[in-house]
Amino acid sequence: MPGGSVISFNCVDSSLSSLKNCQSYINTGMDIATNVALDLVENRNDVEEVNRMESVMLEYAAMDRELNHYMQAVEATVHQIKRDKPENIPDLKDLVKKKFTALESKNDDSDLKRNEKYIHFMEQLKRMRKQCKSSFFKIMVSWKYNMVLYTYIICWFITKMF
């Protein structure tokens, strides 16, 4: 492109790479929140605390969605500039902002509950609750059986004593 502007996207590519690292941090946070929630269920802690972990997971899902939208906006803008090869360098910040705003305007909170990690979180919680209820039921049945047995033994001793 003789006489045209030359734009280097090395800095943008580097920044996108850093943002992708942020995604791994979000995923790590979601894994930690999942482990904490499972520990809470396993230790029969307050349901409210488990619900807080669910809220944390939804916040992570929102961060993940927003980060993905931003990266998509940047990538689409870079692709557009490379394809169109404009004579004058456009305001990249403004172009990215417009694309990002367009993507964010389509957001729906129900989308967050379709996040893969959130779905996995809810499935794990459901399994853990079921497992804990089953264990609790077995303990209660065993406890009741033992109480009946102890009562029988006590009654037997009382009858033998008199």
C-alpha positions as CSV (number, residue, x, y, z in Angstrom):
1,M,0.0,0.0,0.0
2,P,2.2,2.9,-1.2
3,G,1.8,6.1,0.7
4,G,-0.7,4.5,3.1
5,S,-0.4,4.2,6.8
6,V,1.4,1.3,8.3
7,I,-0.1,0.0,11.6
8,S,1.8,-2.4,13.8
9,F,-0.4,-4.6,15.9
10,N,2.4,-6.2,18.0
11,C,1.4,-4.2,21.1
12,V,-2.3,-5.2,20.6
13,D,-1.4,-8.8,20.1
14,S,0.7,-8.7,23.3
15,S,-2.1,-7.1,25.2
16,L,-4.6,-9.8,24.0
17,S,-2.2,-12.5,25.1
18,S,-2.2,-10.9,28.6
19,L,-5.9,-10.8,28.6
20,K,-6.1,-14.5,27.8
21,N,-3.9,-15.0,30.9
22,C,-6.6,-13.2,32.8
23,Q,-9.1,-15.8,31.6
24,S,-7.0,-18.5,33.3
25,Y,-7.2,-16.4,36.6
26,I,-11.0,-16.3,36.3
27,N,-11.1,-20.1,35.7
28,T,-8.9,-20.6,38.8
29,G,-11.2,-18.4,40.8
30,M,-14.2,-20.5,39.6
31,D,-12.4,-23.7,40.6
32,I,-11.6,-22.3,44.1
33,A,-15.2,-21.2,44.6
34,T,-16.4,-24.6,43.5
35,N,-14.1,-26.3,46.0
36,V,-15.2,-24.0,48.8
37,A,-18.9,-24.6,48.1
38,L,-18.4,-28.4,48.0
39,D,-16.5,-28.2,51.3
40,L,-19.4,-26.2,52.8
41,V,-21.9,-28.8,51.6
42,E,-19.8,-31.7,52.8
43,N,-19.4,-30.1,56.3
44,R,-23.1,-29.2,56.4
45,N,-22.5,-25.5,56.8
46,D,-25.1,-22.8,56.4
47,V,-27.0,-22.9,53.1
48,E,-26.6,-19.2,52.9
49,E,-22.8,-19.6,52.6
50,V,-23.2,-22.0,49.7
51,N,-25.6,-19.6,48.0
52,R,-22.9,-16.9,48.4
53,M,-20.5,-19.2,46.5
54,E,-23.2,-19.5,43.8
55,S,-23.3,-15.7,43.6
56,V,-19.5,-15.6,43.3
57,M,-19.7,-18.1,40.5
58,L,-22.2,-15.9,38.6
59,E,-19.9,-12.9,39.1
60,Y,-17.0,-14.9,37.7
61,A,-19.2,-15.9,34.7
62,A,-20.0,-12.2,34.2
63,M,-16.3,-11.3,34.3
64,D,-15.6,-14.1,31.8
65,R,-18.3,-12.9,29.4
66,E,-17.1,-9.3,29.6
67,L,-13.5,-10.3,29.0
68,N,-14.5,-12.4,26.1
69,H,-16.6,-9.6,24.6
70,Y,-13.7,-7.2,25.0
71,M,-11.2,-9.6,23.3
72,Q,-13.7,-10.2,20.5
73,A,-14.2,-6.5,20.0
74,V,-10.4,-5.9,19.8
75,E,-9.9,-8.9,17.5
76,A,-12.7,-7.8,15.2
77,T,-11.4,-4.3,15.0
78,V,-7.8,-5.5,14.2
79,H,-9.2,-7.8,11.5
80,Q,-11.3,-4.9,10.0
81,I,-8.3,-2.6,9.9
82,K,-6.1,-5.2,8.3
83,R,-8.8,-6.0,5.8
84,D,-9.8,-2.5,4.9
85,K,-6.2,-1.0,5.0
86,P,-7.5,2.6,5.5
87,E,-5.5,5.6,4.3
88,N,-5.8,7.3,7.7
89,I,-5.4,5.6,11.0
90,P,-8.8,5.4,12.6
91,D,-9.5,5.9,16.3
92,L,-8.9,2.3,17.4
93,K,-10.1,2.9,20.9
94,D,-13.4,4.3,19.6
95,L,-13.9,1.4,17.2
96,V,-13.2,-1.2,19.9
97,K,-15.6,0.6,22.3
98,K,-18.4,0.6,19.8
99,K,-17.9,-3.1,19.0
100,F,-17.7,-3.9,22.7
101,T,-20.8,-1.9,23.5
102,A,-22.7,-3.7,20.8
103,L,-21.7,-7.1,22.2
104,E,-22.5,-6.1,25.7
105,S,-25.9,-4.8,24.7
106,K,-26.9,-8.3,23.9
107,N,-26.2,-9.6,27.4
108,D,-28.9,-11.4,29.3
109,D,-28.3,-12.5,32.9
110,S,-29.7,-15.9,32.0
111,D,-26.6,-16.3,29.8
112,L,-24.5,-16.5,33.0
113,K,-26.3,-19.6,34.1
114,R,-25.3,-21.3,30.8
115,N,-21.6,-20.7,31.5
116,E,-19.8,-24.1,31.3
117,K,-18.1,-23.7,34.6
118,Y,-21.2,-22.6,36.3
119,I,-23.2,-25.5,35.0
120,H,-20.4,-27.9,36.2
121,F,-20.5,-26.1,39.6
122,M,-24.2,-26.7,40.0
123,E,-24.0,-30.3,38.9
124,Q,-21.2,-30.9,41.4
125,L,-23.2,-29.2,44.2
126,K,-26.2,-31.4,43.4
127,R,-24.2,-34.6,43.5
128,M,-22.5,-33.6,46.7
129,R,-25.8,-32.7,48.4
130,K,-27.3,-36.0,47.3
131,Q,-24.2,-37.9,48.6
132,C,-24.3,-36.0,51.9
133,K,-28.0,-36.6,52.3
134,S,-27.5,-40.3,51.6
135,S,-24.6,-40.5,54.1
136,F,-26.7,-38.5,56.7
137,F,-29.6,-40.9,56.1
138,K,-27.4,-43.9,56.7
139,I,-26.1,-42.4,59.9
140,M,-29.6,-41.6,61.1
141,V,-30.8,-45.1,60.3
142,S,-27.8,-46.6,62.1
143,W,-28.3,-44.2,65.0
144,K,-32.0,-45.3,65.3
145,Y,-31.1,-48.9,65.0
146,N,-28.5,-48.4,67.8
147,M,-31.0,-46.6,69.9
148,V,-33.5,-49.5,69.5
149,L,-30.8,-52.0,70.3
150,Y,-29.7,-50.0,73.4
151,T,-33.2,-49.6,74.6
152,Y,-33.7,-53.4,74.2
153,I,-30.6,-54.1,76.1
154,I,-31.5,-51.7,78.9
155,C,-35.0,-53.3,79.1
156,W,-33.5,-56.7,79.2
157,F,-31.2,-55.7,82.1
158,I,-34.1,-54.2,84.0
159,T,-36.1,-57.4,83.6
160,K,-33.2,-59.5,84.7
161,M,-32.6,-57.3,87.7
162,F,-36.1,-57.6,89.0
